[in-house]
Amino acid sequence: MTDMNSLAQAQQEVVDEFAMFSDWQDRYEHLIELGKDLPVIAPEKKTEENIVRGCQSRVWLNAEHKNGLVHFTADSDAMITKGLVALLVRVLNDRTPQEILNTPLTFIDAIGLREHLSPNRSNGLVAMLDQMKRYALAYSSKS
């Protein structure tokens, strides 16, 4: 366990944060703001192989294994999608592969994200999450 907060705590922080907004317009604006704080992917990592398949917008997701932890960087050409990937990166960044693979991500439903996203964005969210778990799986077999 790292000295950072746990995955459960990180999820709870997101839930508490989104609870401050009463309507979805404000939540979308918050998502867009989160996208601005995303650890941006290095330009040379914006490659075809780092594109997340299944997203309507273009989303690049890179993962590196450092000191037993998975470090994510990402970017997207769409503001809401960039906010979504920022949220996933914020919760899953610098975790062990096992944490990423074994912890259910309850915050997505807890903040009502799935039900308020268009089907395409919802599919994209699932695709981003699947990609992050695939990276974790690849790194878990190496550790």
C-alpha positions in Angstrom: 0.0 0.0 0.0 1.4 3.4 -0.9 1.3 6.4 1.4 -1.3 7.9 -1.0 -4.9 7.5 -0.2 -6.5 4.2 -1.1 -8.5 3.5 -4.2 -11.7 3.5 -2.1 -10.8 6.9 -0.6 -10.1 8.3 -4.0 -13.5 7.1 -5.3 -15.2 8.6 -2.2 -13.6 12.0 -2.8 -15.0 12.0 -6.4 -18.4 11.1 -5.1 -18.3 13.8 -2.4 -17.0 16.3 -5.0 -19.8 15.6 -7.5 -22.4 15.7 -4.7 -21.7 19.4 -4.4 -23.4 20.0 -7.7 -27.1 19.7 -7.8 -27.7 19.5 -11.5 -26.0 17.7 -14.4 -25.1 20.9 -16.3 -22.9 21.9 -13.3 -21.5 18.3 -13.2 -20.6 18.4 -16.9 -18.9 21.8 -16.4 -16.9 20.2 -13.5 -15.9 17.3 -15.7 -14.6 19.8 -18.3 -12.6 21.5 -15.6 -11.2 18.2 -14.5 -10.0 17.6 -18.1 -7.9 20.7 -17.8 -6.0 19.2 -14.9 -5.3 15.9 -16.7 -1.6 14.7 -16.6 -1.1 15.3 -20.3 0.3 12.6 -22.5 3.7 13.4 -24.1 3.2 14.4 -27.8 5.3 11.4 -29.0 2.9 9.1 -27.1 -0.1 10.3 -29.1 0.3 7.4 -31.4 -2.2 5.1 -33.2 -1.4 2.3 -30.7 -2.3 4.5 -27.7 -5.7 5.4 -29.2 -8.6 3.9 -27.1 -10.8 1.8 -29.4 -14.5 2.2 -29.0 -14.5 5.9 -28.3 -16.3 8.2 -30.6 -13.8 11.0 -29.8 -10.1 10.5 -30.1 -8.7 9.4 -26.7 -5.0 8.7 -26.2 -4.1 6.7 -23.1 -0.5 5.7 -22.2 0.6 3.7 -19.2 4.0 3.2 -17.7 5.1 0.8 -15.0 7.3 2.6 -12.5 8.3 1.2 -9.1 5.5 -1.3 -9.1 2.8 1.3 -9.9 1.0 2.0 -13.1 1.3 5.7 -14.2 -1.3 6.9 -16.7 -1.2 9.9 -19.0 -4.0 10.7 -21.5 -5.6 13.3 -23.7 -8.7 13.7 -25.8 -9.9 16.0 -28.5 -13.3 16.3 -26.9 -13.9 18.3 -23.6 -16.3 16.0 -21.8 -14.4 12.9 -22.9 -11.2 14.5 -21.7 -12.9 15.1 -18.3 -14.0 11.4 -18.2 -10.5 10.1 -18.8 -9.2 12.7 -16.3 -11.5 11.2 -13.7 -10.4 7.7 -14.4 -6.7 8.7 -14.4 -7.2 10.6 -11.1 -8.7 7.5 -9.4 -6.5 4.8 -11.0 -3.1 6.7 -11.4 -0.1 5.4 -9.5 -1.8 2.3 -8.2 -0.5 -1.3 -8.3 -1.7 -3.4 -11.1 -3.5 -5.6 -8.5 -5.4 -2.6 -7.1 -6.5 -1.6 -10.5 -7.6 -5.1 -11.4 -9.2 -6.0 -8.1 -11.1 -2.9 -7.0 -14.6 -2.4 -8.3 -15.0 1.2 -9.5 -18.2 2.1 -7.7 -17.9 5.9 -8.1 -19.0 5.8 -11.8 -22.5 4.7 -10.8 -22.4 6.5 -7.4 -22.2 9.9 -9.2 -24.8 8.9 -11.8 -22.3 9.1 -14.6 -23.4 6.1 -16.6 -27.1 7.1 -16.6 -26.3 10.7 -17.6 -23.9 10.0 -20.5 -25.0 9.4 -24.0 -24.7 5.7 -25.1 -21.6 6.6 -27.2 -19.9 8.4 -24.3 -20.9 5.6 -21.9 -19.3 3.0 -24.3 -16.3 5.2 -24.5 -16.0 5.3 -20.7 -16.1 1.5 -20.6 -13.5 1.3 -23.4 -11.2 3.7 -21.5 -11.6 1.6 -18.3 -11.0 -1.7 -20.2 -7.8 -0.2 -21.7 -6.6 0.8 -18.3 -7.3 -2.7 -16.9 -5.5 -4.3 -19.9 -2.4 -2.2 -19.1 -2.7 -3.3 -15.4 -3.0 -6.9 -16.5 0.0 -6.7 -18.7 2.1 -5.1 -15.9 0.8 -7.6 -13.3 2.2 -10.5 -15.2 5.6 -8.7 -15.3 5.8 -8.0 -11.6 
